[in-house]
Amino acid sequence: MGRPLYALSSGLKIAYEDHGRGEPVLLFMPGWCDNRTQYRDLVPFCSSRSRCLVIDWPGHGESDTPAADFGEKELVAAAMSVIERSGARRIVTVSTAHAGWVAIELRRQLREKIRKLVLLDWLVLEPPQPFLEALRGLQSREHWEQVRESLFSMWLSGIVDDRILQHVRREMGAYGFEMWARAGREISANYERFGSPLKALSELEPPPHVLHLFSLPKDEAYLRVQNEFAKNHQWFSAYRLNANTHFPALEEPKTVSAFINDFIS
């Protein structure tokens, strides 16, 4: 990625990049324990048609790290500071995995300024018990490394693309216990509060238009439940990509950008 600009959020410098021109503006948000570099291949395709803001969360990438503990509230504030600094009037969020919770809260606070959300590879249904156990494991000093390694091994099973391997092992793997525990805590709290992202989205009034792009799981039931939800909630749509990883922005940037461009046009 390029040299960042900075917005201020509670005295912290929040790194972001600003590419392209035009409204609505795409706000790219990585998940916990990940950097804006996840979007390095996707943004060039999108910025040829839209203005793109790409953020590093507090404590991540090239942003400042808070002196005290922090959580989703501070991530939302960081995103708000970038939006304000940019002068963007209409926003479409593009969030990977559990950054979707931040997107939902931004929509709740900014309302009509954010009319569309793009979700990449998110567990939008109620989480299975093993997933919740993994989130608890990430919060254990004794077990977090074992749990993280299990997640990495699952995400990278059968993957030979060195870009994805290096991104997960080097960039996501650079974060230690505190950040992974923080991720586990914040993600768990949202599923406990709302039940699922689909339920949380349904509570927004009015609900925004939402596009969910994912590759895994290949289980037909996962797509079927989303399609059934879409029949009764016409603001929602889901598409399973012909890809093999949990990182569609890295694996299939051209395809993902085509979906995004069509969605916002």
N, C-alpha and C positions, 0 to 999 in steps of 0.2 A: 504494500500500500504506500501512498505518498506521505509527505510531511503533514502532520496534523495541524488543524486550527484548535483553539481552546475556547470553551465556554466556562463560566464560573458557576459552581453550585455549592452553596454554603462554604465559600472560600476555597473549594477544591477546583483544580484545573481539570476539566473534562475534555479529553481528546476526541476530535471527530474530523472527518473529511467531508468536503463539499465539492461535488462534481456535477456537471451538466447544468441545464437551465429549465425553467418552466414549472407550472403547477398542474396537478398536485405534486408535492414533494414526497419522494420515497424516503422513509426513515428506517435504515437497516440496523437491527439490534441483535447482537449475538446472544447465545445462552450464557448461563453462569459458567465460570472457569473456561471462558473462550474469549477470543479477541476479534476485533473488527477485520482482521486478516482472513477470517472465514469467507468474507464476501469479495475477496480480491479478484476473483474471476467473474463473478456475477455483475458487479457494479459497472464495469466497462460496457457490457451489453445494455444495461438499463440506462446509463447516463447519456447514451446517444439520443434518447428520446425524452428523458425526464431528469429533473434535478434530484440528486441523491445525497443524503446525509448518512454518514456511517460512523457509529459511536463506539467508543471503548467505555465500559462501565467503570465506576469508581473501583480502585484496586485492581484494575485489569489493564493490560496493554500499556499505553502511554498516558493513561489518566493517573491523577494523584490517588493515593491510598488514604482513606480516613484514619485518624488516630484511634478512634473508638470503633466498636463493632458497628455493623450496618446491615441493612437488608433491602427488601424490595422498595420500601419507601424512598430510600436514597437513590435507587436506580431510577425510579419514576421522576424524582427531582432532577437527576442528571439529564434525563431525556427532555424534560421541560426546559431546562436551561439551554440545551442545544437548539430546540425549536425556537425559543425566544431570540437567541443570538442570531439565528439564521434569517429571521424575519418571515419564515414560511407562514402562509395563511391557510393552506389546505394540505393535510398530511395523509399519506397512506403508510401505515406501519408494515414493515417486513421483518418478522421475528422468527428466530430459530428456536425450536423446542420451548423451554419454559420461560423464555423472554416473552412468550405470548401472554403470560400473566401481567407483565408490564404494559403490553399493548392494550389489554382490557382496561386496566386502570387509567391509562392515558385517555382512552375513549370516554370512560366514565367522567373524567375531570374536564376534558376539552370538548366533549359532545360533538357538535356538528363540524368542528374543525377537523375531526378524524371520521370520515364516513366509510372508509374501507380498511380492512385488515387482511394482510397476507400472512398465513401461518405456514411455516416450513417444518415438517417432521415433528409433530407434537402428539403426545398422548392425550387426545381430546375426549376420550371416554373415561369412565371411572377406572382408576388404576387397579391392577391385580395385586394380590397380597405380596408376591415376591418383589414387585417394584417398590412397594411401601417399605418392605424390610430392607431393601438396598438403600433407600433414603435414610433409614435409621442407622444403618451400618456406616454410612458416610459421616455420621456425627459421633462415631466412636473412635477415640484415639487408638484403641487396640486393634480395630478391624478395618479402618477406613482404606488403607492401602490395598488390602485384599479385595475389598468391595470395588474400589476404583479399577483395579486390574481386571476384575471379572467383567465390569462394564466395557472397558477398552477391548478386551478379548472378544466380547459379543459384538461390539460395533464393527470390529475390524476382521471378523471371521471371513476368510476367503477373499479378502481385499488385497489387490496387488498394486493399486495406484499409489505411487510413492508420495504424491501430494497429500493424499488423505492420511496415509500412515504417518507422515512427518507432522502433519497438523495436529493429529490426536496425540501422538507420543511426545512431541517436543513442546507444542504450544499449550494444549490442554494439560499435558502431563507436568508442566512447569509449576502448576498451582499446588500448594500444600494443603495440609489438614484444615487450616482455618477456613480457607475459601470453599473447599469441598463440603465441609461441615455446614457452613453458612448456606450453601446451595441446597443441601439436604433439608435443612431446617425450613427455609423459605418455601421451597417447592411443596414439602409436606403440609405446611400451614395452609396453602391455597387449596390443595385437594381436600383437606379436612373442612375448610370453610365452605367451599362451593360444591364439592362432590366431583365435578368434572369441568373442564373448560366449556363444553357445550352448554352446561347448565348456567355457568357464569355469563356466557354470551347471551343466553336467553333472557337474563335478568336486566340487560341493558335496555334503556327506553329512550328513543327507539333503538332497536338493534342495528348495528352497522352491517354492511355487506362484507362477507367473510369468505375467503378462498383458502382452503387447506390443501397444500401439496405435500405428498409424502411418497416414499418408496417402500418402506417396511412398516409393519409386517406384510407379508404376501397373503396372509390369512384372509380369505374372502369375507369372513364374518366382520372383520374390522371395517372394510369398505362398505359392506351392506348396511351396517348400523348407521353409518354416516349418511348414506344415500337415503335411508328411511327417514332420518332426521331432516334431511334437506327437503323431502316432499312436504313436510309440515312447516318448514321454516325456509321460505324461498330466498331469504337473504344469505343462506349458507350453501356452499358447494365444496365438494372434495374430489380430488383427482389423484389416482395412484400413478406415479411416474414409472416408466420402464427403466429403472435404475436399481442399484444393488446395495446402497449404503444409507445410513442415517444423515448423510451430508449432501443433500441435493444441490446446494449452492456451489459446492466444490466439484461434485461429480458431473452434473448436467447443467452448467450455468446458462447455456444458450437456450435450452428447453425451458428452464425456470423463468428466464427473462421474457420469453415469448408468452408464457401464461400470465405473468405480471403485467406486461404491456397491454395484453388483450383485456385483462381484468379492469385496468384503470382507465381505459380509453372510453 
